[in-house]
């Protein structure tokens, strides 16, 4: 078997890996690269391989950096199956449609700028019809249900505890008379999540392919997240401020809504208006309610009692643009939760444009922001940032709650590896900024001296014999 590293290598975005097994080519993930606008357009508009020669795709979860260019793959000749869990398929159906709309808007913006320089326009990566057509190639299965996907290759999904439907991809492979088990973690959750189940331990793993987003960092404890929300949001509301929370539509939005719900029920936060202003977030939350099989016992029982953990009297979900624009005129304390979490797209940029220069505003980050994103610039303390191509002074208060992260930190990753049962002959470390991947690789070399640790470079190919 050959393993090609084509995306999310010494960075956290654009996941793509190809396995060559028994003459078949299996693509793990087909993620969109996110970063500087022109660099992203360049990287996302082409593939480093021929899509028509891919036999099937296996998808770990529905975040855009893991599934975002599936429609392009299909447009350029891929005709095989896309394997995922049921919840991942349902979430992809809404995120890819939303992405198509963003592609159209981004292409229009870039084309307008290019026209000023006498350059030809650019086309969107794909349209809504292309996104819908790609969904027809999905084949869905539940956790723990083995299925042959290629000669000598059997797929089983295990829960990754990262977002709804997220999975570890376990491949049992027989090649040249040898049998071995390859496990790709996808993105791993932290465990003890308020909504989701813990990542599953997997047995008999020979080759482990693991993420390293926080490979050299430690999060605050989960219990501290509620305390920090109360501290930051409570203070801001006491000062009659607007609270902006950039949040990923899938995972972090539901987490923060649930936390605000609990704090309000307990009387610790006032019943101020709360708005989830993102059509994708609204749709994703509806999908969440359709998949109780992914919830931990507490949330499952909460749902069975007839209570909606993602709804309350002072909470409004907004789809329409006209309703979103009305939020500009709010003159009372309020909380606005809007996508995207890295502030690279979506309505959060409009809210930032309107509030970032207001010293009474709190911008509260609850997720990871990759390098070269607007969210990262704000978090890094830049005094001026560009929004829609124009400079804005950052006068708003900025805070970050690390404990909401959906990614396991260094010690949580090590704890996860400690629960795996197998020889762990070789471990591949990807999906982390370079310093995080390298540091985690060094930690693994110390902790697991019997295993070979590989931190690949973009384009590398490793052979498993």
Secondary structure by P-SEA (a helix, b strand, c coil): cbbbbccccccccbbbbbbbcccbbbbccbbbbbccaaaaaaaaaccccccccccbbbbcccccccccaaaaaaaacccbbbbbcaaaaaaaaaaaaaaaaaaaaaaaaaaaaaaaacbbbbbccccaaaaaaaaaabbbbcccccccccccbbbbbcccccccbbbbbbbbcccccccbbbbbbcccccccccccccbbbbccccbbbbbccccccccccccaaaaaaaaaaaaaaaabbbbbbbcccccaaaaaaaaaaaaaaaccccccbbbbccaaaaaaaaaaaaccccccaaaaaaaaacccccccccbbbbccaaaaaacccccccbbbbbccccccccaaaaaaaacccccccccccccccccccaaaaaaacccccccccbbbbcccbbbbbccccccccaaaaaaaaaaccccccbbbbccccaaaaaaaaaaaaaacccbbbbbcccbbbbbcc
